[in-house]
Amino acid sequence: MQQDKKKTILNITIHFIFWIGICFVFTNYSFLRPLTINSIYKEIICVCFIVIMVYINYLFLIPRYFQRGKVKLYWLLATFTILLAGFCEFWLVKVDISICYSRSLPPEAMSNLFRTALTLIITRDFCFFLFFFIYKIYQDISDKYLKEKQTVAKETQAVYITPTNSNYARKIMINDIVYISHIRNYTYFYLIDGSKIEQYSSLSNVEQTFPKNTCVKINKANLVIISNITNYNVNVVEMNLKIDDISVILHISQNYSKSVLPVLKKYVEKKNSNNFDIGEVKNNTGEVNSKKQEDYECNYDEIGVISGENDKENASKIPNIKLNAKTNEVFLFIRAHNGCQKSTINEALGYPLKSIEKYIDTLKYHKLVEFRGAPKTGGYYVIEKDSTNEEVST
């Protein structure tokens, strides 16, 4: 519902900006109103005639274009609206044409001039009609295709993903996806078995293909599958992978918390866990509690998520380090996207750049990450360490 509302607002904004631009062009370039002097109020009225013609077709006639047996009737009505708008505009500017040319042209030449002006006006109005006709048909086809994908996903509980290195779509069960992350122009699907699929698409387009109440967007760059959420609080959500009891923790943005938390409360059973109450928790008045919570203690594994206590095989290879939740999340992001820059982390996690710099300084202090490459093109990488049993406190 919220996605549809945003889409409607965006569509209205685009239309509004388009017509503001048309008004500017019409009032500053008189050649768009053929053979007449520049009169601002008449130019605006001419644009109003075009707008009325366009939206009669866009909102009322074109939606009935595909109805059976209505094609001929549609084109008849569409032609009538174009001619009507053209004649209204011509009637408005006819006086200006007469004032400009009546003294220099004979009556026969004036008649030809009127016909030429009317033809040019109707042709221009037809171009406006054709542009919005193609735009509307494209929208309808896209919406129809999207609804078909949503229906298939709802019936099969699966989505089709087209990897960037393949021309063929893969069928992936929704419950096999843990979360989805968007960086730059690519969307990454993180599966429950620990694998990752890269697809060239926007996160909003991916979100629309999922059935209702199967996923929730927790920040600008992350979409999580509700069925795979094992725990949550006001700041983060936790999800488990099947392999080695590995957990993934993602940050809930403040801009999304009002819409996300009711969904989590309704569809996710919150488990009691002392270790999971991390980050700042706000009271009913919106003030941050003065009592600080203990830092979250965790082990880092080789794929950039948090290892559970049962992951003994990796525990001897990776340092056991005590970090707060946000520093931990920045480390996990760098681990999953080696070579990323501060701007990329800011875009994905939503933390201020100054805070990200502070978290990275902490990670550098413990020799967990390092910067490689030129200042403008380089990025941050996780430092691979040999076995160690040291425990470091931030």
Secondary structure, DSSP 8 states (H G I E B T S, - for coil): -HHHHHHHHHHHHHHHHHHHHHHHHHHH-GGGSTT----HHHHHHHHHHHHHHHHHIIIIIGGGTTSTT-HHHHHHHHHHHHHHHHHHHHHHHHHHHHHHHTTTS-HHHHHHHHHHHHHHHHHHHHHHHHHHHHHHHHHHHHHHHHHHHHHHHHHHSEEEE--TT-SS-EEEEGGGEEEEEEETTEEEEEETTS-EEEEES-HHHHHHHS-TTSEEEEETTEEEEGGGEEEE-SSEEEEE-SGGG-EEEEE--HHHHHHHHHHHHHHS-----GGG--S--B-TTS-B-SS----EEEEE-TTSSEE-TT-HHHHTTS-EEEE-HHHHHHHHHHHHTTTB-HHHHHHHH---HHHHHHHHHHHHHTTSEEEES-TTT-EEEE--------EEE-
